[in-house]
Amino acid sequence: MALMQMAVNGLQVQQHSLSGIGDLEAELKLLRLYADLDQDHKLAAELQELEDQILKACAGLPLAIVVVGGLLRQPPGAQRSDDTELRIWKGVLATIQKDQAGQSSDEKLKGVLSASLTFREGEEKTRVKKIHMFLDVVSILQGKLAGKAVDVWEAWWGPDAILAFEELQRSALVSVSSEGTLHVHDVICSLGR
């Protein structure tokens, strides 16, 4: 892990370069865990190839793998056809690979996180809601009660706001603690600011 020291406004700052897990088997287990896939499940050859490419695009970075796994996860109660599943995996890969050539692992992580806000099946309205909800949490709702935030979003956007919020949680961009408060990982939070 590279370490760079610099002075910012007279303060000494250390910036660490991100490095990946470095163990393909561990990366695969993490991706499958967050994509809600059985660890021993044998994927079709084409999906297995896409899985390898997705892991490579995530550069072994755990947060990137978790977020991409959330993108690949099927919504509760949904059953996708093999063709739909393949289309989604290809779409996720294309989205996270966009403009990755020559990027550092830090830049790749930012690209994956940014792509996770914009890629998802569904209507454009849902994507816009999801982006606004994410920015709400990052800017003012971090640590606040999720139930109250959802009430406000439902009053503003109607009953389907809960679907957009659940999608944010599935894609690992926003989480709700056991106390019911909203949280965003620090790295994801810095992207939203």
Phi and psi in degrees as GROMACS dihedral restraints (atoms count N, CA, C in turn):
[ dihedral_restraints ]
;  ai    aj    ak    al  type     phi  dphi    fc
    3     4     5     6     1   -77.4    20    10
    4     5     6     7     1   145.5    20    10
    6     7     8     9     1  -124.9    20    10
    7     8     9    10     1   129.7    20    10
    9    10    11    12     1  -124.0    20    10
   10    11    12    13     1   131.3    20    10
   12    13    14    15     1  -109.7    20    10
   13    14    15    16     1   142.4    20    10
   15    16    17    18     1  -154.2    20    10
   16    17    18    19     1   166.4    20    10
   18    19    20    21     1  -108.3    20    10
   19    20    21    22     1   129.3    20    10
   21    22    23    24     1  -124.8    20    10
   22    23    24    25     1   118.6    20    10
   24    25    26    27     1    49.4    20    10
   25    26    27    28     1    41.9    20    10
   27    28    29    30     1    80.1    20    10
   28    29    30    31     1    -3.2    20    10
   30    31    32    33     1  -100.4    20    10
   31    32    33    34     1   142.0    20    10
   33    34    35    36     1   -79.3    20    10
   34    35    36    37     1   125.2    20    10
   36    37    38    39     1  -123.4    20    10
   37    38    39    40     1   136.7    20    10
   39    40    41    42     1  -110.5    20    10
   40    41    42    43     1   128.0    20    10
   42    43    44    45     1  -116.1    20    10
   43    44    45    46     1   126.7    20    10
   45    46    47    48     1   -99.8    20    10
   46    47    48    49     1   139.8    20    10
   48    49    50    51     1   -86.8    20    10
   49    50    51    52     1   135.3    20    10
   51    52    53    54     1   -72.6    20    10
   52    53    54    55     1   143.7    20    10
   54    55    56    57     1  -130.6    20    10
   55    56    57    58     1   154.3    20    10
   57    58    59    60     1   -81.8    20    10
   58    59    60    61     1   176.8    20    10
   60    61    62    63     1   -64.0    20    10
   61    62    63    64     1   -42.9    20    10
   63    64    65    66     1    83.6    20    10
   64    65    66    67     1     4.5    20    10
   66    67    68    69     1  -128.0    20    10
   67    68    69    70     1   105.0    20    10
   69    70    71    72     1   -57.7    20    10
   70    71    72    73     1   -37.7    20    10
   72    73    74    75     1   -64.9    20    10
   73    74    75    76     1   -41.3    20    10
   75    76    77    78     1   -66.6    20    10
   76    77    78    79     1   -40.3    20    10
   78    79    80    81     1   -62.4    20    10
   79    80    81    82     1   -43.0    20    10
   81    82    83    84     1   -62.4    20    10
   82    83    84    85     1   -44.0    20    10
   84    85    86    87     1   -62.8    20    10
   85    86    87    88     1   -41.1    20    10
   87    88    89    90     1   -64.5    20    10
   88    89    90    91     1   -45.4    20    10
   90    91    92    93     1   -60.8    20    10
   91    92    93    94     1   -46.2    20    10
   93    94    95    96     1   -66.8    20    10
   94    95    96    97     1   -34.2    20    10
   96    97    98    99     1   -61.8    20    10
   97    98    99   100     1   -49.2    20    10
   99   100   101   102     1   -79.8    20    10
  100   101   102   103     1   -19.2    20    10
  102   103   104   105     1   -86.0    20    10
  103   104   105   106     1    -1.9    20    10
  105   106   107   108     1    61.0    20    10
  106   107   108   109     1    42.7    20    10
  108   109   110   111     1  -106.2    20    10
  109   110   111   112     1   142.8    20    10
  111   112   113   114     1   -63.1    20    10
  112   113   114   115     1   132.4    20    10
  114   115   116   117     1   -58.4    20    10
  115   116   117   118     1   -34.0    20    10
  117   118   119   120     1   -95.7    20    10
  118   119   120   121     1    -0.6    20    10
  120   121   122   123     1   -66.3    20    10
  121   122   123   124     1   131.1    20    10
  123   124   125   126     1   -89.1    20    10
  124   125   126   127     1   115.2    20    10
  126   127   128   129     1   -78.8    20    10
  127   128   129   130     1   155.6    20    10
  129   130   131   132     1   -58.9    20    10
  130   131   132   133     1   152.1    20    10
  132   133   134   135     1   -54.0    20    10
  133   134   135   136     1   -42.3    20    10
  135   136   137   138     1   -67.3    20    10
  136   137   138   139     1   -39.5    20    10
  138   139   140   141     1   -68.3    20    10
  139   140   141   142     1   -36.2    20    10
  141   142   143   144     1   -64.3    20    10
  142   143   144   145     1   -39.5    20    10
  144   145   146   147     1   -64.7    20    10
  145   146   147   148     1   -42.4    20    10
  147   148   149   150     1   -64.3    20    10
  148   149   150   151     1   -38.4    20    10
  150   151   152   153     1   -58.9    20    10
  151   152   153   154     1   -44.4    20    10
  153   154   155   156     1   -63.3    20    10
  154   155   156   157     1   -42.1    20    10
  156   157   158   159     1   -67.1    20    10
  157   158   159   160     1   -37.3    20    10
  159   160   161   162     1   -64.8    20    10
  160   161   162   163     1   -44.7    20    10
  162   163   164   165     1   -61.7    20    10
  163   164   165   166     1   -39.5    20    10
  165   166   167   168     1   -63.9    20    10
  166   167   168   169     1   -41.9    20    10
  168   169   170   171     1   -66.1    20    10
  169   170   171   172     1   -27.8    20    10
  171   172   173   174     1   -80.4    20    10
  172   173   174   175     1    -6.4    20    10
  174   175   176   177     1    55.6    20    10
  175   176   177   178     1    27.2    20    10
  177   178   179   180     1    73.1    20    10
  178   179   180   181     1     6.4    20    10
  180   181   182   183     1   -78.3    20    10
  181   182   183   184     1   118.0    20    10
  183   184   185   186     1   -54.7    20    10
  184   185   186   187     1   -44.2    20    10
  186   187   188   189     1   -64.0    20    10
  187   188   189   190     1   -40.1    20    10
  189   190   191   192     1   -63.8    20    10
  190   191   192   193     1   -42.4    20    10
  192   193   194   195     1   -64.0    20    10
  193   194   195   196     1   -42.1    20    10
  195   196   197   198     1   -62.3    20    10
  196   197   198   199     1   -45.9    20    10
  198   199   200   201     1   -65.8    20    10
  199   200   201   202     1   -43.3    20    10
  201   202   203   204     1   -66.1    20    10
  202   203   204   205     1   -39.1    20    10
  204   205   206   207     1   -57.4    20    10
  205   206   207   208     1   -41.0    20    10
  207   208   209   210     1   -63.2    20    10
  208   209   210   211     1   -34.2    20    10
  210   211   212   213     1   -68.3    20    10
  211   212   213   214     1   -33.7    20    10
  213   214   215   216     1   -80.8    20    10
  214   215   216   217     1   -18.2    20    10
  216   217   218   219     1   -65.9    20    10
  217   218   219   220     1   138.5    20    10
  219   220   221   222     1   -76.1    20    10
  220   221   222   223     1   141.4    20    10
  222   223   224   225     1   -59.6    20    10
  223   224   225   226     1   151.0    20    10
  225   226   227   228     1   -55.6    20    10
  226   227   228   229     1   134.2    20    10
  228   229   230   231     1    79.4    20    10
  229   230   231   232     1    -3.6    20    10
  231   232   233   234     1   -88.5    20    10
  232   233   234   235     1   146.3    20    10
  234   235   236   237     1  -125.1    20    10
  235   236   237   238     1   116.6    20    10
  237   238   239   240     1   -96.0    20    10
  238   239   240   241     1   144.3    20    10
  240   241   242   243     1   -73.1    20    10
  241   242   243   244     1   162.4    20    10
  243   244   245   246     1   -59.4    20    10
  244   245   246   247     1   -38.5    20    10
  246   247   248   249     1   -65.2    20    10
  247   248   249   250     1   -43.0    20    10
  249   250   251   252     1   -64.7    20    10
  250   251   252   253     1   -43.1    20    10
  252   253   254   255     1   -59.2    20    10
  253   254   255   256     1   -45.5    20    10
  255   256   257   258     1   -62.9    20    10
  256   257   258   259     1   -42.3    20    10
  258   259   260   261     1   -62.7    20    10
  259   260   261   262     1   -41.4    20    10
  261   262   263   264     1   -66.2    20    10
  262   263   264   265     1   -46.2    20    10
  264   265   266   267     1   -61.4    20    10
  265   266   267   268     1   -41.4    20    10
  267   268   269   270     1   -64.9    20    10
  268   269   270   271     1   -40.2    20    10
  270   271   272   273     1   -64.6    20    10
  271   272   273   274     1   -42.3    20    10
  273   274   275   276     1   -62.2    20    10
  274   275   276   277     1   -46.6    20    10
  276   277   278   279     1   -60.8    20    10
  277   278   279   280     1   -47.2    20    10
  279   280   281   282     1   -60.9    20    10
  280   281   282   283     1   -39.7    20    10
  282   283   284   285     1   -66.3    20    10
  283   284   285   286     1   -43.2    20    10
  285   286   287   288     1   -80.8    20    10
  286   287   288   289     1   -21.3    20    10
  288   289   290   291     1   -82.7    20    10
  289   290   291   292     1   -16.0    20    10
  291   292   293   294     1   -54.2    20    10
  292   293   294   295     1   124.0    20    10
  294   295   296   297     1    60.3    20    10
  295   296   297   298     1    28.9    20    10
  297   298   299   300     1   -87.8    20    10
  298   299   300   301     1   -16.0    20    10
  300   301   302   303     1   -56.8    20    10
  301   302   303   304     1   126.8    20    10
  303   304   305   306     1    75.7    20    10
  304   305   306   307     1     8.0    20    10
  306   307   308   309     1   -84.7    20    10
  307   308   309   310     1   150.0    20    10
  309   310   311   312     1   -73.7    20    10
  310   311   312   313     1   167.3    20    10
  312   313   314   315     1   -63.5    20    10
  313   314   315   316     1   -32.8    20    10
  315   316   317   318     1   -61.7    20    10
  316   317   318   319     1   -45.3    20    10
  318   319   320   321     1   -68.2    20    10
  319   320   321   322     1   -36.2    20    10
  321   322   323   324     1   -63.0    20    10
  322   323   324   325     1   -41.8    20    10
  324   325   326   327     1   -61.7    20    10
  325   326   327   328     1   -45.6    20    10
  327   328   329   330     1   -59.5    20    10
  328   329   330   331     1   -39.9    20    10
  330   331   332   333     1   -63.9    20    10
  331   332   333   334     1   -42.6    20    10
  333   334   335   336     1   -64.3    20    10
  334   335   336   337     1   -44.7    20    10
  336   337   338   339     1   -65.0    20    10
  337   338   339   340     1   -41.4    20    10
  339   340   341   342     1   -64.7    20    10
  340   341   342   343     1   -42.2    20    10
  342   343   344   345     1   -63.0    20    10
  343   344   345   346     1   -33.6    20    10
  345   346   347   348     1   -66.4    20    10
  346   347   348   349     1   -23.4    20    10
  348   349   350   351     1   -76.5    20    10
  349   350   351   352     1   -31.0    20    10
  351   352   353   354     1  -100.3    20    10
  352   353   354   355     1   -23.5    20    10
  354   355   356   357     1   -91.8    20    10
  355   356   357   358     1   129.2    20    10
  357   358   359   360     1   176.6    20    10
  358   359   360   361     1   150.4    20    10
  360   361   362   363     1   -64.0    20    10
  361   362   363   364     1   155.1    20    10
  363   364   365   366     1   118.3    20    10
  364   365   366   367     1  -174.5    20    10
  366   367   368   369     1   -77.7    20    10
  367   368   369   370     1   156.6    20    10
  369   370   371   372     1   -61.6    20    10
  370   371   372   373     1   -35.1    20    10
  372   373   374   375     1   -59.0    20    10
  373   374   375   376     1   -40.2    20    10
  375   376   377   378     1   -66.0    20    10
  376   377   378   379     1   -40.2    20    10
  378   379   380   381     1   -62.0    20    10
  379   380   381   382     1   -43.2    20    10
  381   382   383   384     1   -63.3    20    10
  382   383   384   385     1   -43.7    20    10
  384   385   386   387     1   -59.7    20    10
  385   386   387   388     1   -44.9    20    10
  387   388   389   390     1   -61.3    20    10
  388   389   390   391     1   -43.1    20    10
  390   391   392   393     1   -64.7    20    10
  391   392   393   394     1   -43.7    20    10
  393   394   395   396     1   -64.2    20    10
  394   395   396   397     1   -41.7    20    10
  396   397   398   399     1   -62.8    20    10
  397   398   399   400     1   -44.5    20    10
  399   400   401   402     1   -58.6    20    10
  400   401   402   403     1   -47.2    20    10
  402   403   404   405     1   -65.7    20    10
  403   404   405   406     1   -35.0    20    10
  405   406   407   408     1   -60.1    20    10
  406   407   408   409     1   -47.1    20    10
  408   409   410   411     1   -65.3    20    10
  409   410   411   412     1   -45.5    20    10
  411   412   413   414     1   -62.9    20    10
  412   413   414   415     1   -41.7    20    10
  414   415   416   417     1   -84.9    20    10
  415   416   417   418     1   -40.1    20    10
  417   418   419   420     1  -137.1    20    10
  418   419   420   421     1   -15.8    20    10
  420   421   422   423     1  -103.0    20    10
  421   422   423   424     1     0.7    20    10
  423   424   425   426     1   -56.8    20    10
  424   425   426   427     1   123.7    20    10
  426   427   428   429     1    86.2    20    10
  427   428   429   430     1    -4.3    20    10
  429   430   431   432     1   -89.2    20    10
  430   431   432   433     1   163.9    20    10
  432   433   434   435     1   -66.4    20    10
  433   434   435   436     1   127.7    20    10
  435   436   437   438     1   -63.9    20    10
  436   437   438   439     1   -40.1    20    10
  438   439   440   441     1   -57.6    20    10
  439   440   441   442     1   -42.1    20    10
  441   442   443   444     1   -67.4    20    10
  442   443   444   445     1   -39.6    20    10
  444   445   446   447     1   -63.5    20    10
  445   446   447   448     1   -43.6    20    10
  447   448   449   450     1   -63.2    20    10
  448   449   450   451     1   -39.6    20    10
  450   451   452   453     1   -58.5    20    10
  451   452   453   454     1   -44.0    20    10
  453   454   455   456     1   -65.5    20    10
  454   455   456   457     1   -46.2    20    10
  456   457   458   459     1   -62.4    20    10
  457   458   459   460     1   -38.7    20    10
  459   460   461   462     1   -66.7    20    10
  460   461   462   463     1   -38.3    20    10
  462   463   464   465     1   -65.2    20    10
  463   464   465   466     1   -35.0    20    10
  465   466   467   468     1   -79.8    20    10
  466   467   468   469     1   -47.8    20    10
  468   469   470   471     1  -110.4    20    10
  469   470   471   472     1    -5.5    20    10
  471   472   473   474     1    94.9    20    10
  472   473   474   475     1  -178.4    20    10
  474   475   476   477     1   -65.1    20    10
  475   476   477   478     1   -22.0    20    10
  477   478   479   480     1   -79.3    20    10
  478   479   480   481     1     0.0    20    10
  480   481   482   483     1   -62.2    20    10
  481   482   483   484     1   -33.0    20    10
  483   484   485   486     1   -63.7    20    10
  484   485   486   487     1   -33.4    20    10
  486   487   488   489     1   -65.7    20    10
  487   488   489   490     1   -42.3    20    10
  489   490   491   492     1   -64.7    20    10
  490   491   492   493     1   -38.8    20    10
  492   493   494   495     1   -66.0    20    10
  493   494   495   496     1   -42.6    20    10
  495   496   497   498     1   -62.2    20    10
  496   497   498   499     1   -36.0    20    10
  498   499   500   501     1   -65.7    20    10
  499   500   501   502     1   -39.4    20    10
  501   502   503   504     1   -59.1    20    10
  502   503   504   505     1   -40.4    20    10
  504   505   506   507     1   -69.5    20    10
  505   506   507   508     1   -43.2    20    10
  507   508   509   510     1   -61.8    20    10
  508   509   510   511     1   -35.8    20    10
  510   511   512   513     1   -85.0    20    10
  511   512   513   514     1     9.4    20    10
  513   514   515   516     1    63.6    20    10
  514   515   516   517     1    23.1    20    10
  516   517   518   519     1   -85.5    20    10
  517   518   519   520     1   -34.1    20    10
  519   520   521   522     1  -131.2    20    10
  520   521   522   523     1   141.3    20    10
  522   523   524   525     1  -128.9    20    10
  523   524   525   526     1   159.7    20    10
  525   526   527   528     1  -116.9    20    10
  526   527   528   529     1   124.8    20    10
  528   529   530   531     1   -72.6    20    10
  529   530   531   532     1   171.5    20    10
  531   532   533   534     1   -64.4    20    10
  532   533   534   535     1   -20.9    20    10
  534   535   536   537     1   -85.3    20    10
  535   536   537   538     1    -3.6    20    10
  537   538   539   540     1    87.8    20    10
  538   539   540   541     1    16.2    20    10
  540   541   542   543     1  -100.5    20    10
  541   542   543   544     1   154.1    20    10
  543   544   545   546     1   -82.6    20    10
  544   545   546   547     1   139.5    20    10
  546   547   548   549     1  -142.8    20    10
  547   548   549   550     1   147.9    20    10
  549   550   551   552     1  -132.6    20    10
  550   551   552   553     1   135.4    20    10
  552   553   554   555     1   -56.9    20    10
  553   554   555   556     1   143.5    20    10
  555   556   557   558     1   -54.2    20    10
  556   557   558   559     1   -42.2    20    10
  558   559   560   561     1   -66.0    20    10
  559   560   561   562     1   -41.8    20    10
  561   562   563   564     1   -66.9    20    10
  562   563   564   565     1   -38.5    20    10
  564   565   566   567     1   -60.9    20    10
  565   566   567   568     1   -42.4    20    10
  567   568   569   570     1   -65.6    20    10
  568   569   570   571     1   -30.5    20    10
  570   571   572   573     1   -66.5    20    10
  571   572   573   574     1   -38.2    20    10
  573   574   575   576     1   -75.7    20    10
  574   575   576   577     1   -15.4    20    10
